[in-house]
Amino acid sequence: MSNFVDYVKIHCKSGHGGAGSAHLRREKYIPKGGPDGGDGGRGGHIIMRGNANEWTLLPLRYTRHVKAERGENGGKNQLTGAYGADIYIDVPVGTIAKNEEGEIIGEIMEDQQEIILMHGGKGGLGNEHFKSSTNQTPRYAQPGLPGEEGYIVFELKILADVGLVGFPNAGKSTLLASVSAAKPKIANYAFTTLTPNLGIVDYRNYKSFVMADIPGIIEGAAEGKGLGHRFLRHIERNSILLFLIPSDSEDHFNEFKILENELKEYNPELLDKDFIVSVSKSDLLDDELKREIAAEFPENKQPLFFSGVTGEGLMELKDAIWKQLHG
């Protein structure tokens, strides 16, 4: 099983509010003490909290239900009941929470950011609030209100410096494995990568950046074919995009245009990102073939050639990525 989880659905229930107290003041030398009941405490909230040390929703994978505490009832001497304890759900930065209708409740953008997903029920008012000139000793109080309940869907969009964009078998996993300590699954069939893999890429002078190997696009992905939107939503959070076109493609530039179009169909703003075009598996090419492939591309989209197997062109590729990130 992959240790990366990017989608979790959890049943959540916030705490019920505590009941108000209908207590009457009864002391030896105060024959008509009147109402003395306190308010009930608020029920516990369900709160999503950002945690920069988390990279995946895996810790939530087997969490089916989350329930917050009930607020305590009010007491005598107009004492308010204690609030129910809030429940915190720690998630990686980049997580979006949605309700059952698919509406976005909130999005975690930074470490320790908190968003209340479900509010605890309000505590009931004690009988002290119902005292009037015509009713000096009200013997009733409000019950607490129930908390909110329903399913919350958590979706994680990868936050990485570089996102790899390409068809299945374009060499994305091989590249990530060759430039980082990540160990993505590599094999010669489509959709080897079913969930994103992250790798820390070492650069010159002890610098580094994060690269994400994301499931491959197929034509029609923006319409939900293949892995569809599950793939495309991760692309939104990458600083720059690295397009990978395999050297054995029948039409290199057309393959790039198809990839570009799928991003445009899903979200036109993705094309505003900086990107680099590259040709993978360049160990299969001689210099003449490289010139022929480069000639297919316009001047402003000239590809970089590299091989994740032999290491050819990898440093030049990392130089280009670093320049885009920090240029």
Salt bridges, closest charged atoms under 4 A:
ASP6 OD2 - ARG230 NE 3.65
ASP6 OD2 - ARG233 NH2 3.46
ASP6 OD2 - HIS234 NE2 2.83
GLU27 OE2 - ARG25 NE 2.95
ASP39 OD1 - HIS129 NE2 2.89
ASP86 OD1 - ARG42 NH1 3.32
ASP90 OD1 - ARG49 NE 2.79
GLU107 OE2 - ARG237 NH2 1.84
GLU128 OE2 - LYS131 NZ 3.61
GLU148 OE1 - HIS119 ND1 3.91
GLU149 OE2 - HIS11 NE2 3.07
GLU155 OE1 - LYS98 NZ 3.53
GLU155 OE1 - ARG233 NE 3.99
GLU236 OE1 - LYS157 NZ 2.75
GLU260 OE1 - LYS257 NZ 2.85
GLU260 OE2 - LYS301 NZ 3.55
GLU296 OE2 - HIS252 ND1 3.44
GLU312 OE2 - LYS290 NZ 2.40
ASP319 OD2 - ARG204 NH2 2.86
